[in-house]
Every structure is written in structure tokens, then in C-alpha cells.
């Protein structure tokens, strides 16, 4: 027997993991951007509070 079925499953899992990594890296970059914009500001100017309050 070949490992073709296992290879298909492993490939699908790899694609799913890579997708999750990409989305989390995008989230990390956005959070870093928001923190940089909000650094030493006031709550009324804080993008972090603005974005999180909409969720």
C-alpha cells in the first residue's frame, strides 16, 4: 500500500496550519500598528479601544 491517502491528509493539514499562521501574523501586525499609534495617547484617541469596542 502507498501512503497517498496519508499524504493527502497531511497536505490538507499543512495548508490549514499555514493559513492560520498567515492570519495570526496579520493580526500581530495590526495589533503592533494599533499599539504604536496609541502609544502615550489618551483613551479618546486610542485606536485599540476604538477597534475593540466595536467587537
C-alpha positions as CSV (number, residue, x, y, z in Angstrom):
1,X,0.0,0.0,0.0
2,X,1.1,3.5,-0.7
3,X,0.9,6.5,1.6
4,X,-1.2,8.5,-0.9
5,X,-4.2,8.9,1.4
6,X,-2.0,9.9,4.3
7,X,-0.1,12.4,2.1
8,X,-3.4,14.0,1.1
9,X,-4.5,14.3,4.7
10,X,-1.1,15.7,5.8
11,X,-1.1,18.2,2.9
12,X,-4.6,19.5,3.8
13,X,-3.5,19.9,7.4
14,X,-0.3,21.7,6.3
15,X,-2.4,24.1,4.2
16,X,-4.8,24.8,7.1
17,X,-1.8,25.4,9.5
18,X,-0.2,27.8,7.0
19,X,-3.5,29.7,6.7
20,X,-3.8,30.0,10.4
21,X,-0.2,31.2,10.7
22,X,-0.8,33.8,8.0
23,X,-4.0,35.1,9.7
24,X,-2.3,35.3,13.1
25,X,0.7,37.2,11.6
26,X,-1.7,39.7,10.1
27,X,-3.4,40.1,13.4
28,X,0.0,40.5,15.1
29,X,1.0,43.3,12.6
30,X,-2.4,45.0,13.1
31,X,-2.0,44.9,16.9
32,X,1.5,46.2,16.7
33,X,0.3,49.1,14.4
34,X,-2.5,50.0,16.8
35,X,-0.2,50.0,19.8
36,X,2.3,52.2,18.0
37,X,-0.5,54.7,17.1
38,X,-1.9,54.7,20.6
39,X,1.5,55.0,22.5
40,X,1.3,57.6,25.2
41,X,-2.0,59.0,23.9
42,X,-5.3,59.4,25.6
43,X,-8.2,56.9,25.8
44,X,-10.3,59.1,23.4
45,X,-7.5,58.9,20.8
46,X,-6.7,55.2,21.3
47,X,-7.3,53.0,18.2
48,X,-7.1,49.9,20.4
49,X,-10.1,50.9,22.4
50,X,-11.9,52.1,19.3
51,X,-11.4,48.8,17.5
52,X,-12.1,46.6,20.4
53,X,-15.2,48.5,21.4
54,X,-16.7,47.5,18.0
55,X,-16.5,43.8,18.7
